Amino acid sequence: MKKLIFPFLIFLSFYSIKSFAQETTPNDNSYYFDDDGVSEARNLIKFNSIATLSGEVSFSYERILSKTFTVEFRTGLIMPHYIPDYYEVLEYSESVIKNEGIKGGYSIGVQPKIYYFKAPELAYTGLQLRRRVYNLETQSLTYSDIYIVGGIQKIIMTRMVIDFSTGVGFRLKTFEKINPNDEQSNKELTLVLPLALKIGYIF
Amino acid sequence: MKHLLVSIFLMSFTILFAQSSKVSVQEGAEFKESKKERFAGIISTDKTGYYAIRSKKSTHFLEHYNKKLNKTLFTELNLKEGKKDKDYEFTLSLNNKIYVFSSFKNQKLKKKFLFSQSVNKKTLQVNNDLKKIAEIDYSSKSRYKSGGFSYEVSPDSSKVLIHYGLPYKKDENQKIGFHVLDVSTKQLWAKKMNAPHKSLSNIQDYRVDNDGNVHILGIVYEGDTRKYKRRGKPNYHYEIVSYYSKGTTVKKYPVKIEGKFLTDMQIQIGTNQNIICAGFYSSQGTWSVEGTYFLKINKNSRKIVSKNFKKFDIDFITQNMSVREEKRTKKKKAKGKNVELYEYDLDELIIKPDGSVYLIGEQYYVRVVTTTTTDSNGNTRTTTTYHYYYNDIIVINFSAAGEVKWAEKILKKQHTINDGGFYSSYVACIDGDNIFFVFNDHVKNLYENDKNKYSYFTKSKKSSTLVMVEINNKGQEKKEVVFDAKNYPILVRPLMSSQVSKNEVILLGQRKKVNKLTKLTFKKSKSQTY
């Protein structure tokens, strides 16, 4: 019996020392920094709500690389029905794209971003490179965009992210010639004024 | 020949001015820094030299300079706690130790915490002694509106006041938090409270005295609207609220002159721990100055023991004005109209050991000019230019009893474009009975007696010089050259310079990437009168 009591007492004494240490350690600051890893999160996934209006279901992934630098990759599926970009309505009403002719497509893009304060929050500037390929019934059409973006991103409700951005740049429209002998150029350079409102999650 | 004679004459003047008898200049070695890095000032001094903070966006560096003003060590402050980054708030020097204060926003707890950490002076890194000081609960607000922490140090540097605003509902009084710490950042007392009444808002100044009592200066709106003017009359007054005995006793002191607009006001802890409140007032509105105001609250009786206001006389108002301006102002006065000083900001309230007070203001304004031009192709171009003016300095000397002993206006003209006044303004230094002002000036002004022909300092290195104006205990001023910028690689930034000891000022010089520290040591005057 004595043999059993002795180890039990040792266990109890260790246990009580451990409990006491936990209760009275004044320098234990872990409580203040326990935020379920929100402040350590380096990845963001976002859905671009405005892009759906122009027929694209677009998701992006942003990775924090340093204190102020991030890279955002985007990909999207082009749907058969969409509203043309507002600047297309204004300037290119005779665009080759017609709602009824579209069969689908895809888009990809990359955007390095520099935050003015601390990534991934508040004001930033980025350079967006984006490619959209439309599959039309009779031909294919490619949009190659390059534009400078300015935006603001905020984290709300612990992990939810809202990212609003706008910018200015150029778009190169390249379309497949229906008649190969057509002398008209199959390339067209236009101005592009992007607008994005993304809702996402940080993890 | 004529030109040669003029040149020799001017040179002799420059040489004469360059031989400053009142100040000795010690220059440090030049060093290069990125233009993006911002020198935030000297934070501490000890027998080994000087400690400074430099910032680049969210990165902060601690630097050490030896007594020869050469940089000996610099290190990036590591504000990581495990994998979490804390945000830098400020640095304090207490009892010969340096403390770095940083904060962390905990999104899970919806709280922003303030921490202090001491610095190892040998490595310039923070020690492993993180201590929580204060917290702001922002659960009812966005984390971006969680507010910030600020500090004040008592006159004897024995107490530190950490203060911050707390979120509050629309129908509630403004909510504030205080933490009074000792020199080892140990909390002496803390209080979170609503402001004494709803109309007290716009808190202008916080002070902590040597006993740890807290005094705040705020604006109280008298009507329902938060407007300064109502039917041409002031709709506000200032109020000092003092928290004695660890915040258990609250005293309110209204600061008011009937029918006058108090335009700028500051509080300071005077000798014997009396509260000194001084500033400017106007009859017209909040953007001009008609006179000066002084109020003293006795520490023991906790009552107002002195209250004075004095209108500036016409000679003071017209001092340093051009002949035309002076004529126009005097004519206006003769017609019985009010004449006032315009665009003056109250900068500092300095308490001298004998209890007398210096109130220092500077004329500062920004003029925005937008021009639209169209070229031959019909392209329109619009440009906006910001003109920064830092002009005359006014110094008012109050006796310990609150009477105006003298008022003096130092002639200064500084005009720079699109730089935020990087090289403008002044640094003030008290040495015994005298007060010194150091600033950049146009070299022509050294030998120009005609105020109408005074030239603006424009940050051109060729025409710039660093000058010092000394005002003695009778209010008489004397100007001397400290050094000629032409022979100096950099221009001094007075706003980044500071008094580091009784008779020493450290100046930061900067030109593009080149930086340099310079120490001015003021020599004791043989005579106090000129």
Chai-1 contact restraints between the chains, C-beta under 6 A:
chainA,res_idxA,chainB,res_idxB,connection_type,confidence,min_distance_angstrom,max_distance_angstrom,comment,restraint_id
A,N29,B,L130,contact,1.0,0.0,6.0,A-B,restraint_1
A,Y32,B,F113,contact,1.0,0.0,6.0,A-B,restraint_2
A,F33,B,E81,contact,1.0,0.0,6.0,A-B,restraint_3
A,F33,B,K84,contact,1.0,0.0,6.0,A-B,restraint_4
A,D35,B,N106,contact,1.0,0.0,6.0,A-B,restraint_5
A,D35,B,Q107,contact,1.0,0.0,6.0,A-B,restraint_6
A,D35,B,K108,contact,1.0,0.0,6.0,A-B,restraint_7
A,D36,B,K108,contact,1.0,0.0,6.0,A-B,restraint_8
A,V38,B,Q107,contact,1.0,0.0,6.0,A-B,restraint_9
A,S39,B,K84,contact,1.0,0.0,6.0,A-B,restraint_10
A,E40,B,K83,contact,1.0,0.0,6.0,A-B,restraint_11
A,K118,B,S58,contact,1.0,0.0,6.0,A-B,restraint_12
A,T158,B,Q107,contact,1.0,0.0,6.0,A-B,restraint_13
